[in-house]
Amino acid sequence: MSEEYATQITRDWNVPAYGVGYVLKFEVDTQYLSKYEVQNVGGPIDNELWVPAELMEEFSNQIQGKIEVIAEFK
């Protein structure tokens, strides 16, 4: 939900596990997002939007505009 948290997850978890990670930026309608809970999973920046896996296709269809790669880590 924040660039800082996305960078932390990508750099500290995804790169060691997969060798590469990307931070993406995109917009989703706030009314659609309001039906999902925001969960804090640790520190002050560690907020995640919890979307059930079986609804990821629906979620993806709600993306508005372009998806931007704003950082890449290897």
PyMOL Python script that loads the backbone (N, CA, C, O; Angstrom):
from pymol import cmd

cmd.read_pdbstr("""\
ATOM      1  N   MET A   1       0.813  -1.183   0.000  1.00  0.00           N
ATOM      2  CA  MET A   1       0.000   0.000   0.000  1.00  0.00           C
ATOM      3  C   MET A   1       0.861   1.253   0.000  1.00  0.00           C
ATOM      4  O   MET A   1       0.397   2.343  -0.334  1.00  0.00           O
ATOM      5  N   SER A   2       2.119   1.081   0.379  1.00  0.00           N
ATOM      6  CA  SER A   2       3.042   2.216   0.304  1.00  0.00           C
ATOM      7  C   SER A   2       4.275   1.780  -0.473  1.00  0.00           C
ATOM      8  O   SER A   2       4.661   0.611  -0.458  1.00  0.00           O
ATOM      9  N   GLU A   3       4.872   2.728  -1.138  1.00  0.00           N
ATOM     10  CA  GLU A   3       6.084   2.432  -1.904  1.00  0.00           C
ATOM     11  C   GLU A   3       7.201   1.944  -0.985  1.00  0.00           C
ATOM     12  O   GLU A   3       7.960   1.044  -1.345  1.00  0.00           O
ATOM     13  N   GLU A   4       7.296   2.534   0.192  1.00  0.00           N
ATOM     14  CA  GLU A   4       8.339   2.146   1.140  1.00  0.00           C
ATOM     15  C   GLU A   4       8.185   0.678   1.550  1.00  0.00           C
ATOM     16  O   GLU A   4       9.167  -0.063   1.589  1.00  0.00           O
ATOM     17  N   TYR A   5       6.965   0.264   1.854  1.00  0.00           N
ATOM     18  CA  TYR A   5       6.725  -1.134   2.255  1.00  0.00           C
ATOM     19  C   TYR A   5       6.931  -2.076   1.072  1.00  0.00           C
ATOM     20  O   TYR A   5       7.518  -3.146   1.232  1.00  0.00           O
ATOM     21  N   ALA A   6       6.463  -1.699  -0.097  1.00  0.00           N
ATOM     22  CA  ALA A   6       6.646  -2.531  -1.289  1.00  0.00           C
ATOM     23  C   ALA A   6       8.135  -2.716  -1.591  1.00  0.00           C
ATOM     24  O   ALA A   6       8.561  -3.808  -1.967  1.00  0.00           O
ATOM     25  N   THR A   7       8.909  -1.675  -1.429  1.00  0.00           N
ATOM     26  CA  THR A   7      10.358  -1.758  -1.641  1.00  0.00           C
ATOM     27  C   THR A   7      10.993  -2.704  -0.629  1.00  0.00           C
ATOM     28  O   THR A   7      11.834  -3.529  -0.987  1.00  0.00           O
ATOM     29  N   GLN A   8      10.595  -2.586   0.627  1.00  0.00           N
ATOM     30  CA  GLN A   8      11.127  -3.453   1.676  1.00  0.00           C
ATOM     31  C   GLN A   8      10.833  -4.924   1.385  1.00  0.00           C
ATOM     32  O   GLN A   8      11.730  -5.763   1.476  1.00  0.00           O
ATOM     33  N   ILE A   9       9.597  -5.241   1.039  1.00  0.00           N
ATOM     34  CA  ILE A   9       9.210  -6.624   0.735  1.00  0.00           C
ATOM     35  C   ILE A   9       9.979  -7.143  -0.479  1.00  0.00           C
ATOM     36  O   ILE A   9      10.490  -8.262  -0.468  1.00  0.00           O
ATOM     37  N   THR A  10      10.054  -6.333  -1.508  1.00  0.00           N
ATOM     38  CA  THR A  10      10.739  -6.745  -2.737  1.00  0.00           C
ATOM     39  C   THR A  10      12.210  -7.016  -2.480  1.00  0.00           C
ATOM     40  O   THR A  10      12.730  -8.069  -2.850  1.00  0.00           O
ATOM     41  N   ARG A  11      12.872  -6.075  -1.853  1.00  0.00           N
ATOM     42  CA  ARG A  11      14.318  -6.163  -1.622  1.00  0.00           C
ATOM     43  C   ARG A  11      14.668  -7.273  -0.624  1.00  0.00           C
ATOM     44  O   ARG A  11      15.608  -8.037  -0.845  1.00  0.00           O
ATOM     45  N   ASP A  12      13.907  -7.359   0.476  1.00  0.00           N
ATOM     46  CA  ASP A  12      14.281  -8.255   1.565  1.00  0.00           C
ATOM     47  C   ASP A  12      13.722  -9.675   1.432  1.00  0.00           C
ATOM     48  O   ASP A  12      14.297 -10.611   1.987  1.00  0.00           O
ATOM     49  N   TRP A  13      12.611  -9.850   0.707  1.00  0.00           N
ATOM     50  CA  TRP A  13      11.993 -11.175   0.602  1.00  0.00           C
ATOM     51  C   TRP A  13      12.064 -11.740  -0.815  1.00  0.00           C
ATOM     52  O   TRP A  13      12.523 -12.863  -1.022  1.00  0.00           O
ATOM     53  N   ASN A  14      11.608 -10.951  -1.789  1.00  0.00           N
ATOM     54  CA  ASN A  14      11.499 -11.483  -3.145  1.00  0.00           C
ATOM     55  C   ASN A  14      12.866 -11.728  -3.788  1.00  0.00           C
ATOM     56  O   ASN A  14      13.073 -12.764  -4.422  1.00  0.00           O
ATOM     57  N   VAL A  15      13.787 -10.800  -3.634  1.00  0.00           N
ATOM     58  CA  VAL A  15      15.099 -10.972  -4.261  1.00  0.00           C
ATOM     59  C   VAL A  15      15.825 -12.199  -3.698  1.00  0.00           C
ATOM     60  O   VAL A  15      16.329 -13.002  -4.483  1.00  0.00           O
ATOM     61  N   PRO A  16      15.902 -12.379  -2.378  1.00  0.00           N
ATOM     62  CA  PRO A  16      16.548 -13.597  -1.885  1.00  0.00           C
ATOM     63  C   PRO A  16      15.846 -14.884  -2.342  1.00  0.00           C
ATOM     64  O   PRO A  16      16.506 -15.893  -2.590  1.00  0.00           O
ATOM     65  N   ALA A  17      14.534 -14.854  -2.452  1.00  0.00           N
ATOM     66  CA  ALA A  17      13.783 -16.053  -2.832  1.00  0.00           C
ATOM     67  C   ALA A  17      13.820 -16.329  -4.330  1.00  0.00           C
ATOM     68  O   ALA A  17      13.883 -17.486  -4.747  1.00  0.00           O
ATOM     69  N   TYR A  18      13.780 -15.260  -5.151  1.00  0.00           N
ATOM     70  CA  TYR A  18      13.614 -15.435  -6.598  1.00  0.00           C
ATOM     71  C   TYR A  18      14.727 -14.824  -7.442  1.00  0.00           C
ATOM     72  O   TYR A  18      14.787 -15.053  -8.650  1.00  0.00           O
ATOM     73  N   GLY A  19      15.609 -14.045  -6.812  1.00  0.00           N
ATOM     74  CA  GLY A  19      16.712 -13.449  -7.554  1.00  0.00           C
ATOM     75  C   GLY A  19      16.407 -12.099  -8.167  1.00  0.00           C
ATOM     76  O   GLY A  19      17.320 -11.402  -8.609  1.00  0.00           O
ATOM     77  N   VAL A  20      15.151 -11.719  -8.201  1.00  0.00           N
ATOM     78  CA  VAL A  20      14.742 -10.433  -8.765  1.00  0.00           C
ATOM     79  C   VAL A  20      13.394 -10.045  -8.156  1.00  0.00           C
ATOM     80  O   VAL A  20      12.613 -10.906  -7.749  1.00  0.00           O
ATOM     81  N   GLY A  21      13.137  -8.757  -8.101  1.00  0.00           N
ATOM     82  CA  GLY A  21      11.847  -8.273  -7.621  1.00  0.00           C
ATOM     83  C   GLY A  21      11.552  -6.908  -8.196  1.00  0.00           C
ATOM     84  O   GLY A  21      12.464  -6.135  -8.492  1.00  0.00           O
ATOM     85  N   TYR A  22      10.284  -6.618  -8.354  1.00  0.00           N
ATOM     86  CA  TYR A  22       9.846  -5.356  -8.942  1.00  0.00           C
ATOM     87  C   TYR A  22       8.833  -4.687  -8.030  1.00  0.00           C
ATOM     88  O   TYR A  22       7.997  -5.349  -7.415  1.00  0.00           O
ATOM     89  N   VAL A  23       8.919  -3.367  -7.952  1.00  0.00           N
ATOM     90  CA  VAL A  23       7.909  -2.570  -7.257  1.00  0.00           C
ATOM     91  C   VAL A  23       7.050  -1.939  -8.337  1.00  0.00           C
ATOM     92  O   VAL A  23       7.553  -1.259  -9.231  1.00  0.00           O
ATOM     93  N   LEU A  24       5.751  -2.172  -8.242  1.00  0.00           N
ATOM     94  CA  LEU A  24       4.806  -1.676  -9.243  1.00  0.00           C
ATOM     95  C   LEU A  24       3.922  -0.603  -8.640  1.00  0.00           C
ATOM     96  O   LEU A  24       3.666  -0.585  -7.436  1.00  0.00           O
ATOM     97  N   LYS A  25       3.462   0.288  -9.499  1.00  0.00           N
ATOM     98  CA  LYS A  25       2.538   1.344  -9.090  1.00  0.00           C
ATOM     99  C   LYS A  25       1.345   1.297 -10.030  1.00  0.00           C
ATOM    100  O   LYS A  25       1.492   1.263 -11.251  1.00  0.00           O
ATOM    101  N   PHE A  26       0.134   1.297  -9.419  1.00  0.00           N
ATOM    102  CA  PHE A  26      -1.082   1.305 -10.218  1.00  0.00           C
ATOM    103  C   PHE A  26      -2.222   1.844  -9.367  1.00  0.00           C
ATOM    104  O   PHE A  26      -2.109   1.949  -8.146  1.00  0.00           O
ATOM    105  N   GLU A  27      -3.309   2.182 -10.024  1.00  0.00           N
ATOM    106  CA  GLU A  27      -4.467   2.733  -9.320  1.00  0.00           C
ATOM    107  C   GLU A  27      -5.645   1.778  -9.408  1.00  0.00           C
ATOM    108  O   GLU A  27      -5.866   1.118 -10.423  1.00  0.00           O
ATOM    109  N   VAL A  28      -6.395   1.727  -8.310  1.00  0.00           N
ATOM    110  CA  VAL A  28      -7.627   0.958  -8.237  1.00  0.00           C
ATOM    111  C   VAL A  28      -8.671   1.863  -7.582  1.00  0.00           C
ATOM    112  O   VAL A  28      -8.357   2.597  -6.645  1.00  0.00           O
ATOM    113  N   ASP A  29      -9.890   1.811  -8.066  1.00  0.00           N
ATOM    114  CA  ASP A  29     -10.976   2.631  -7.547  1.00  0.00           C
ATOM    115  C   ASP A  29     -11.113   2.455  -6.034  1.00  0.00           C
ATOM    116  O   ASP A  29     -11.189   1.325  -5.552  1.00  0.00           O
ATOM    117  N   THR A  30     -11.144   3.547  -5.285  1.00  0.00           N
ATOM    118  CA  THR A  30     -11.216   3.476  -3.830  1.00  0.00           C
ATOM    119  C   THR A  30     -12.524   2.859  -3.332  1.00  0.00           C
ATOM    120  O   THR A  30     -12.537   2.201  -2.292  1.00  0.00           O
ATOM    121  N   GLN A  31     -13.602   3.059  -4.050  1.00  0.00           N
ATOM    122  CA  GLN A  31     -14.870   2.445  -3.639  1.00  0.00           C
ATOM    123  C   GLN A  31     -14.758   0.920  -3.714  1.00  0.00           C
ATOM    124  O   GLN A  31     -15.224   0.225  -2.811  1.00  0.00           O
ATOM    125  N   TYR A  32     -14.158   0.405  -4.755  1.00  0.00           N
ATOM    126  CA  TYR A  32     -13.942  -1.034  -4.872  1.00  0.00           C
ATOM    127  C   TYR A  32     -13.044  -1.526  -3.734  1.00  0.00           C
ATOM    128  O   TYR A  32     -13.331  -2.555  -3.122  1.00  0.00           O
ATOM    129  N   LEU A  33     -11.979  -0.811  -3.452  1.00  0.00           N
ATOM    130  CA  LEU A  33     -11.036  -1.226  -2.416  1.00  0.00           C
ATOM    131  C   LEU A  33     -11.647  -1.229  -1.030  1.00  0.00           C
ATOM    132  O   LEU A  33     -11.201  -1.978  -0.161  1.00  0.00           O
ATOM    133  N   SER A  34     -12.651  -0.412  -0.810  1.00  0.00           N
ATOM    134  CA  SER A  34     -13.233  -0.271   0.530  1.00  0.00           C
ATOM    135  C   SER A  34     -13.862  -1.562   1.049  1.00  0.00           C
ATOM    136  O   SER A  34     -14.105  -1.677   2.250  1.00  0.00           O
ATOM    137  N   LYS A  35     -14.128  -2.522   0.190  1.00  0.00           N
ATOM    138  CA  LYS A  35     -14.721  -3.768   0.678  1.00  0.00           C
ATOM    139  C   LYS A  35     -13.680  -4.734   1.249  1.00  0.00           C
ATOM    140  O   LYS A  35     -14.039  -5.794   1.762  1.00  0.00           O
ATOM    141  N   TYR A  36     -12.411  -4.384   1.167  1.00  0.00           N
ATOM    142  CA  TYR A  36     -11.340  -5.220   1.703  1.00  0.00           C
ATOM    143  C   TYR A  36     -10.704  -4.559   2.919  1.00  0.00           C
ATOM    144  O   TYR A  36     -10.622  -3.334   3.010  1.00  0.00           O
ATOM    145  N   GLU A  37     -10.256  -5.396   3.850  1.00  0.00           N
ATOM    146  CA  GLU A  37      -9.637  -4.886   5.065  1.00  0.00           C
ATOM    147  C   GLU A  37      -8.162  -4.572   4.852  1.00  0.00           C
ATOM    148  O   GLU A  37      -7.457  -5.275   4.128  1.00  0.00           O
ATOM    149  N   VAL A  38      -7.719  -3.511   5.492  1.00  0.00           N
ATOM    150  CA  VAL A  38      -6.293  -3.208   5.575  1.00  0.00           C
ATOM    151  C   VAL A  38      -5.801  -3.809   6.888  1.00  0.00           C
ATOM    152  O   VAL A  38      -6.359  -3.548   7.953  1.00  0.00           O
ATOM    153  N   GLN A  39      -4.757  -4.610   6.793  1.00  0.00           N
ATOM    154  CA  GLN A  39      -4.182  -5.261   7.968  1.00  0.00           C
ATOM    155  C   GLN A  39      -2.763  -4.768   8.181  1.00  0.00           C
ATOM    156  O   GLN A  39      -1.977  -4.678   7.238  1.00  0.00           O
ATOM    157  N   ASN A  40      -2.441  -4.450   9.426  1.00  0.00           N
ATOM    158  CA  ASN A  40      -1.065  -4.121   9.758  1.00  0.00           C
ATOM    159  C   ASN A  40      -0.390  -5.419  10.180  1.00  0.00           C
ATOM    160  O   ASN A  40      -0.871  -6.116  11.074  1.00  0.00           O
ATOM    161  N   VAL A  41       0.730  -5.742   9.530  1.00  0.00           N
ATOM    162  CA  VAL A  41       1.396  -7.018   9.762  1.00  0.00           C
ATOM    163  C   VAL A  41       2.752  -6.863  10.444  1.00  0.00           C
ATOM    164  O   VAL A  41       3.599  -7.753  10.367  1.00  0.00           O
ATOM    165  N   GLY A  42       2.949  -5.740  11.102  1.00  0.00           N
ATOM    166  CA  GLY A  42       4.227  -5.536  11.779  1.00  0.00           C
ATOM    167  C   GLY A  42       4.403  -4.100  12.215  1.00  0.00           C
ATOM    168  O   GLY A  42       3.721  -3.619  13.120  1.00  0.00           O
ATOM    169  N   GLY A  43       5.335  -3.418  11.554  1.00  0.00           N
ATOM    170  CA  GLY A  43       5.683  -2.053  11.918  1.00  0.00           C
ATOM    171  C   GLY A  43       4.728  -1.022  11.352  1.00  0.00           C
ATOM    172  O   GLY A  43       3.726  -1.370  10.729  1.00  0.00           O
ATOM    173  N   PRO A  44       5.037   0.241  11.568  1.00  0.00           N
ATOM    174  CA  PRO A  44       4.149   1.335  11.170  1.00  0.00           C
ATOM    175  C   PRO A  44       3.851   1.401   9.674  1.00  0.00           C
ATOM    176  O   PRO A  44       2.781   1.868   9.284  1.00  0.00           O
ATOM    177  N   ILE A  45       4.770   0.945   8.835  1.00  0.00           N
ATOM    178  CA  ILE A  45       4.532   1.007   7.382  1.00  0.00           C
ATOM    179  C   ILE A  45       4.012  -0.305   6.811  1.00  0.00           C
ATOM    180  O   ILE A  45       3.730  -0.393   5.616  1.00  0.00           O
ATOM    181  N   ASP A  46       3.882  -1.322   7.652  1.00  0.00           N
ATOM    182  CA  ASP A  46       3.580  -2.681   7.190  1.00  0.00           C
ATOM    183  C   ASP A  46       2.079  -2.923   7.043  1.00  0.00           C
ATOM    184  O   ASP A  46       1.523  -3.814   7.686  1.00  0.00           O
ATOM    185  N   ASN A  47       1.432  -2.133   6.202  1.00  0.00           N
ATOM    186  CA  ASN A  47       0.000  -2.287   5.948  1.00  0.00           C
ATOM    187  C   ASN A  47      -0.213  -3.012   4.629  1.00  0.00           C
ATOM    188  O   ASN A  47       0.416  -2.705   3.616  1.00  0.00           O
ATOM    189  N   GLU A  48      -1.118  -3.983   4.672  1.00  0.00           N
ATOM    190  CA  GLU A  48      -1.445  -4.764   3.478  1.00  0.00           C
ATOM    191  C   GLU A  48      -2.949  -4.770   3.271  1.00  0.00           C
ATOM    192  O   GLU A  48      -3.722  -4.799   4.229  1.00  0.00           O
ATOM    193  N   LEU A  49      -3.347  -4.743   2.023  1.00  0.00           N
ATOM    194  CA  LEU A  49      -4.749  -4.902   1.660  1.00  0.00           C
ATOM    195  C   LEU A  49      -4.973  -6.391   1.459  1.00  0.00           C
ATOM    196  O   LEU A  49      -4.345  -7.003   0.595  1.00  0.00           O
ATOM    197  N   TRP A  50      -5.855  -6.975   2.242  1.00  0.00           N
ATOM    198  CA  TRP A  50      -6.067  -8.418   2.172  1.00  0.00           C
ATOM    199  C   TRP A  50      -7.197  -8.732   1.208  1.00  0.00           C
ATOM    200  O   TRP A  50      -8.376  -8.575   1.524  1.00  0.00           O
ATOM    201  N   VAL A  51      -6.801  -9.184   0.015  1.00  0.00           N
ATOM    202  CA  VAL A  51      -7.739  -9.597  -1.033  1.00  0.00           C
ATOM    203  C   VAL A  51      -7.623 -11.114  -1.145  1.00  0.00           C
ATOM    204  O   VAL A  51      -6.524 -11.619  -1.372  1.00  0.00           O
ATOM    205  N   PRO A  52      -8.712 -11.853  -0.993  1.00  0.00           N
ATOM    206  CA  PRO A  52      -8.635 -13.308  -1.109  1.00  0.00           C
ATOM    207  C   PRO A  52      -8.080 -13.729  -2.470  1.00  0.00           C
ATOM    208  O   PRO A  52      -8.393 -13.124  -3.496  1.00  0.00           O
ATOM    209  N   ALA A  53      -7.258 -14.768  -2.460  1.00  0.00           N
ATOM    210  CA  ALA A  53      -6.607 -15.242  -3.684  1.00  0.00           C
ATOM    211  C   ALA A  53      -7.609 -15.546  -4.786  1.00  0.00           C
ATOM    212  O   ALA A  53      -7.346 -15.275  -5.958  1.00  0.00           O
ATOM    213  N   GLU A  54      -8.748 -16.101  -4.422  1.00  0.00           N
ATOM    214  CA  GLU A  54      -9.738 -16.459  -5.441  1.00  0.00           C
ATOM    215  C   GLU A  54     -10.375 -15.231  -6.104  1.00  0.00           C
ATOM    216  O   GLU A  54     -11.095 -15.367  -7.094  1.00  0.00           O
ATOM    217  N   LEU A  55     -10.115 -14.040  -5.566  1.00  0.00           N
ATOM    218  CA  LEU A  55     -10.659 -12.810  -6.151  1.00  0.00           C
ATOM    219  C   LEU A  55      -9.597 -11.977  -6.871  1.00  0.00           C
ATOM    220  O   LEU A  55      -9.867 -10.838  -7.253  1.00  0.00           O
ATOM    221  N   MET A  56      -8.406 -12.521  -7.061  1.00  0.00           N
ATOM    222  CA  MET A  56      -7.336 -11.743  -7.686  1.00  0.00           C
ATOM    223  C   MET A  56      -7.635 -11.372  -9.132  1.00  0.00           C
ATOM    224  O   MET A  56      -7.231 -10.299  -9.581  1.00  0.00           O
ATOM    225  N   GLU A  57      -8.325 -12.219  -9.866  1.00  0.00           N
ATOM    226  CA  GLU A  57      -8.678 -11.859 -11.248  1.00  0.00           C
ATOM    227  C   GLU A  57      -9.633 -10.662 -11.242  1.00  0.00           C
ATOM    228  O   GLU A  57      -9.469  -9.729 -12.028  1.00  0.00           O
ATOM    229  N   GLU A  58     -10.617 -10.693 -10.364  1.00  0.00           N
ATOM    230  CA  GLU A  58     -11.542  -9.559 -10.237  1.00  0.00           C
ATOM    231  C   GLU A  58     -10.780  -8.295  -9.840  1.00  0.00           C
ATOM    232  O   GLU A  58     -11.002  -7.225 -10.407  1.00  0.00           O
ATOM    233  N   PHE A  59      -9.882  -8.426  -8.862  1.00  0.00           N
ATOM    234  CA  PHE A  59      -9.070  -7.296  -8.428  1.00  0.00           C
ATOM    235  C   PHE A  59      -8.262  -6.739  -9.600  1.00  0.00           C
ATOM    236  O   PHE A  59      -8.236  -5.527  -9.817  1.00  0.00           O
ATOM    237  N   SER A  60      -7.609  -7.614 -10.349  1.00  0.00           N
ATOM    238  CA  SER A  60      -6.796  -7.185 -11.489  1.00  0.00           C
ATOM    239  C   SER A  60      -7.622  -6.432 -12.524  1.00  0.00           C
ATOM    240  O   SER A  60      -7.133  -5.498 -13.159  1.00  0.00           O
ATOM    241  N   ASN A  61      -8.861  -6.839 -12.688  1.00  0.00           N
ATOM    242  CA  ASN A  61      -9.743  -6.153 -13.635  1.00  0.00           C
ATOM    243  C   ASN A  61     -10.142  -4.756 -13.175  1.00  0.00           C
ATOM    244  O   ASN A  61     -10.663  -3.969 -13.964  1.00  0.00           O
ATOM    245  N   GLN A  62      -9.904  -4.446 -11.918  1.00  0.00           N
ATOM    246  CA  GLN A  62     -10.233  -3.124 -11.375  1.00  0.00           C
ATOM    247  C   GLN A  62      -9.089  -2.118 -11.521  1.00  0.00           C
ATOM    248  O   GLN A  62      -9.256  -0.939 -11.207  1.00  0.00           O
ATOM    249  N   ILE A  63      -7.936  -2.575 -11.994  1.00  0.00           N
ATOM    250  CA  ILE A  63      -6.798  -1.669 -12.172  1.00  0.00           C
ATOM    251  C   ILE A  63      -7.146  -0.653 -13.251  1.00  0.00           C
ATOM    252  O   ILE A  63      -7.618  -1.001 -14.334  1.00  0.00           O
ATOM    253  N   GLN A  64      -6.899   0.615 -12.923  1.00  0.00           N
ATOM    254  CA  GLN A  64      -7.214   1.710 -13.839  1.00  0.00           C
ATOM    255  C   GLN A  64      -5.914   2.298 -14.388  1.00  0.00           C
ATOM    256  O   GLN A  64      -4.990   2.596 -13.631  1.00  0.00           O
ATOM    257  N   GLY A  65      -5.855   2.459 -15.689  1.00  0.00           N
ATOM    258  CA  GLY A  65      -4.675   3.069 -16.299  1.00  0.00           C
ATOM    259  C   GLY A  65      -3.519   2.101 -16.392  1.00  0.00           C
ATOM    260  O   GLY A  65      -3.698   0.883 -16.401  1.00  0.00           O
ATOM    261  N   LYS A  66      -2.329   2.670 -16.460  1.00  0.00           N
ATOM    262  CA  LYS A  66      -1.115   1.888 -16.674  1.00  0.00           C
ATOM    263  C   LYS A  66      -0.562   1.335 -15.364  1.00  0.00           C
ATOM    264  O   LYS A  66      -0.755   1.910 -14.292  1.00  0.00           O
ATOM    265  N   ILE A  67       0.122   0.213 -15.481  1.00  0.00           N
ATOM    266  CA  ILE A  67       0.905  -0.339 -14.387  1.00  0.00           C
ATOM    267  C   ILE A  67       2.347   0.078 -14.646  1.00  0.00           C
ATOM    268  O   ILE A  67       2.902  -0.210 -15.706  1.00  0.00           O
ATOM    269  N   GLU A  68       2.949   0.755 -13.676  1.00  0.00           N
ATOM    270  CA  GLU A  68       4.306   1.260 -13.838  1.00  0.00           C
ATOM    271  C   GLU A  68       5.283   0.455 -12.980  1.00  0.00           C
ATOM    272  O   GLU A  68       4.990   0.162 -11.821  1.00  0.00           O
ATOM    273  N   VAL A  69       6.425   0.100 -13.535  1.00  0.00           N
ATOM    274  CA  VAL A  69       7.516  -0.457 -12.753  1.00  0.00           C
ATOM    275  C   VAL A  69       8.295   0.735 -12.227  1.00  0.00           C
ATOM    276  O   VAL A  69       8.856   1.508 -13.004  1.00  0.00           O
ATOM    277  N   ILE A  70       8.331   0.885 -10.905  1.00  0.00           N
ATOM    278  CA  ILE A  70       9.020   2.053 -10.331  1.00  0.00           C
ATOM    279  C   ILE A  70      10.358   1.692  -9.700  1.00  0.00           C
ATOM    280  O   ILE A  70      11.155   2.574  -9.379  1.00  0.00           O
ATOM    281  N   ALA A  71      10.610   0.374  -9.520  1.00  0.00           N
ATOM    282  CA  ALA A  71      11.909  -0.062  -9.004  1.00  0.00           C
ATOM    283  C   ALA A  71      12.126  -1.524  -9.380  1.00  0.00           C
ATOM    284  O   ALA A  71      11.180  -2.303  -9.498  1.00  0.00           O
ATOM    285  N   GLU A  72      13.395  -1.871  -9.563  1.00  0.00           N
ATOM    286  CA  GLU A  72      13.786  -3.252  -9.856  1.00  0.00           C
ATOM    287  C   GLU A  72      14.987  -3.571  -8.965  1.00  0.00           C
ATOM    288  O   GLU A  72      15.916  -2.773  -8.840  1.00  0.00           O
ATOM    289  N   PHE A  73      14.946  -4.742  -8.356  1.00  0.00           N
ATOM    290  CA  PHE A  73      16.043  -5.183  -7.481  1.00  0.00           C
ATOM    291  C   PHE A  73      16.506  -6.554  -7.939  1.00  0.00           C
ATOM    292  O   PHE A  73      15.695  -7.412  -8.287  1.00  0.00           O
ATOM    293  N   LYS A  74      17.841  -6.756  -7.936  1.00  0.00           N
ATOM    294  CA  LYS A  74      18.425  -8.049  -8.294  1.00  0.00           C
ATOM    295  C   LYS A  74      19.423  -8.460  -7.247  1.00  0.00           C
ATOM    296  O   LYS A  74      20.032  -9.524  -7.359  1.00  0.00           O
TER     297      LYS A  74
END
""", "prot")
cmd.dss("prot")
cmd.show_as("cartoon", "prot")
cmd.util.cbc("prot")
cmd.orient("prot")
